[in-house]
Amino acid sequence: MAVVPAFSQKYKTRADTINLNKEYVKVSSDITDLTSKLTEARDDLAGYERKADKASSDAQSTAAETSDKAAQATGGSVKDAKRAKREARRSVKDAKDSRKAQDKLEDHKKKIARLTDDLDKKQNRLKELEAMRASINNLSSQ
C-alpha cells in the first residue's frame, strides 16, 4: 500500500517559492484577522448573555404579575380586567423580547464556533505551507 500524504503539495520547486510566500502572507493575515474577530466576539458574548438573562427574568416576572392581575380580575371590576389585559400584553411583549435575546445569543455562539473553525482551518493550512517550504528547502540544499 502506498502512503498518501495528509496534504497535496501544491508548491514543489524553488520557482514556486514566490507563490508559496504570497499565500503564506495571505494566510497569516487571515489568521490575524480571524483572531481579532474571535477575540471581539468572545468579549461580546458576556453582554449577550446578560441581555438574555435580563430579558428572561423580565418575562418571568411579568408573567407572574399577569397571573396575579388575572386572578384579581376574575372577581373584580372592569377596571381590573383592563389592567389584567394590559399586563398580559406586556407579558407577551417581554416573552418575545426574551426569545429574541436568546436567538441573538445562539447566533453569536454559532458565529464564535464558525470563526473558531475557520481559524483552525487557516492554521492547518499555514502548517502545510511551512511543511512545503521545508520540503523545498531540503530539496534545494541537496
C-alpha positions as CSV (number, residue, x, y, z in Angstrom):
1,M,0.0,0.0,0.0
2,A,1.2,3.5,-0.8
3,V,1.1,6.1,1.8
4,V,-0.8,9.2,0.8
5,P,0.4,12.4,2.4
6,A,-2.1,14.4,4.5
7,F,-2.0,17.2,2.0
8,S,-1.2,17.5,-1.6
9,Q,1.9,19.6,-2.1
10,K,1.0,22.4,-4.4
11,Y,4.4,24.1,-4.3
12,K,7.2,21.7,-5.2
13,T,10.1,23.6,-6.7
14,R,12.3,26.6,-5.9
15,A,10.4,28.6,-8.6
16,D,7.1,28.1,-6.6
17,T,8.6,29.8,-3.6
18,I,7.2,33.2,-4.7
19,N,3.7,31.9,-4.9
20,L,4.2,30.0,-1.6
21,N,5.3,33.1,0.1
22,K,2.3,35.1,-1.2
23,E,-0.1,32.5,0.1
24,Y,1.8,32.3,3.3
25,V,1.5,36.0,3.9
26,K,-2.2,35.9,2.9
27,V,-3.0,33.0,5.3
28,S,-1.0,34.7,8.1
29,S,-3.0,37.9,7.5
30,D,-6.3,35.9,7.5
31,I,-5.2,34.3,10.8
32,T,-4.6,37.7,12.4
33,D,-8.0,39.0,11.2
34,L,-9.8,35.9,12.4
35,T,-8.1,36.0,15.8
36,S,-9.1,39.6,16.3
37,K,-12.7,38.9,15.2
38,L,-12.8,35.9,17.5
39,T,-11.4,37.8,20.5
40,E,-14.0,40.6,19.9
41,A,-16.8,38.0,19.6
42,R,-15.8,36.3,22.8
43,D,-15.7,39.6,24.6
44,D,-19.2,40.5,23.3
45,L,-20.6,37.1,24.4
46,A,-20.9,38.2,28.1
47,G,-23.1,41.2,27.0
48,Y,-25.3,38.9,25.0
49,E,-25.6,36.5,28.0
50,R,-26.5,39.4,30.3
51,K,-29.2,40.7,28.0
52,A,-30.7,37.2,27.5
53,D,-30.7,36.6,31.3
54,K,-32.3,40.0,32.0
55,A,-34.9,39.5,29.3
56,S,-35.7,36.1,30.6
57,S,-36.1,37.3,34.2
58,D,-38.3,40.3,33.0
59,A,-40.5,37.9,31.1
60,Q,-40.9,35.6,34.1
61,S,-41.7,38.5,36.5
62,T,-44.2,40.0,34.0
63,A,-45.8,36.6,33.6
64,A,-46.2,36.3,37.4
65,E,-47.7,39.8,37.6
66,T,-50.1,38.9,34.7
67,S,-51.2,35.9,36.6
68,D,-51.9,38.0,39.7
69,K,-53.8,40.6,37.8
70,A,-55.9,37.9,36.0
71,A,-56.8,36.4,39.4
72,Q,-57.9,39.8,40.7
73,A,-59.8,40.5,37.5
74,T,-61.8,37.3,37.8
75,G,-63.7,38.5,40.8
76,G,-63.1,42.2,40.2
77,S,-64.4,45.1,38.2
78,V,-64.0,46.1,34.6
79,K,-61.1,48.3,35.6
80,D,-59.3,45.2,37.0
81,A,-60.0,43.4,33.7
82,K,-58.4,46.2,31.7
83,R,-55.4,46.2,33.9
84,A,-55.1,42.4,33.5
85,K,-55.4,42.7,29.7
86,R,-52.7,45.5,29.7
87,E,-50.4,43.3,31.9
88,A,-51.0,40.3,29.5
89,R,-49.9,42.4,26.5
90,R,-46.8,43.5,28.4
91,S,-46.1,39.8,29.3
92,V,-46.4,38.8,25.7
93,K,-44.0,41.6,24.6
94,D,-41.5,40.6,27.3
95,A,-41.7,36.9,26.2
96,K,-41.0,37.9,22.6
97,D,-38.1,40.1,23.7
98,S,-36.7,37.2,25.7
99,R,-37.0,34.9,22.7
100,K,-35.2,37.4,20.5
101,A,-32.4,37.8,23.1
102,Q,-32.0,34.1,23.3
103,D,-31.9,33.8,19.5
104,K,-29.2,36.5,19.3
105,L,-27.2,34.7,21.9
106,E,-27.4,31.5,20.0
107,D,-26.5,33.2,16.7
108,H,-23.5,34.8,18.5
109,K,-22.4,31.4,19.8
110,K,-22.7,30.0,16.3
111,K,-20.6,32.9,15.0
112,I,-17.9,32.1,17.6
113,A,-17.9,28.4,16.5
114,R,-17.7,29.4,12.8
115,L,-14.8,31.8,13.5
116,T,-13.0,29.1,15.6
117,D,-13.5,26.5,12.8
118,D,-12.2,29.0,10.2
119,L,-9.2,29.9,12.3
120,D,-8.3,26.2,12.8
121,K,-8.5,25.6,9.0
122,K,-6.2,28.6,8.3
123,Q,-3.8,27.4,11.0
124,N,-3.7,24.0,9.5
125,R,-3.1,25.5,6.0
126,L,-0.2,27.6,7.5
127,K,1.3,24.4,8.8
128,E,1.0,22.8,5.4
129,L,2.7,25.7,3.8
130,E,5.5,25.6,6.3
131,A,6.0,21.9,5.5
132,M,6.1,22.7,1.8
133,R,8.6,25.4,2.5
134,A,10.8,23.0,4.5
135,S,10.4,20.4,1.7
136,I,11.6,22.9,-1.0
137,N,14.5,24.0,1.2
138,N,15.5,20.4,1.8
139,L,15.4,19.7,-2.0
140,S,17.5,22.8,-2.8
141,S,20.1,22.0,-0.2
142,Q,20.7,18.5,-1.6
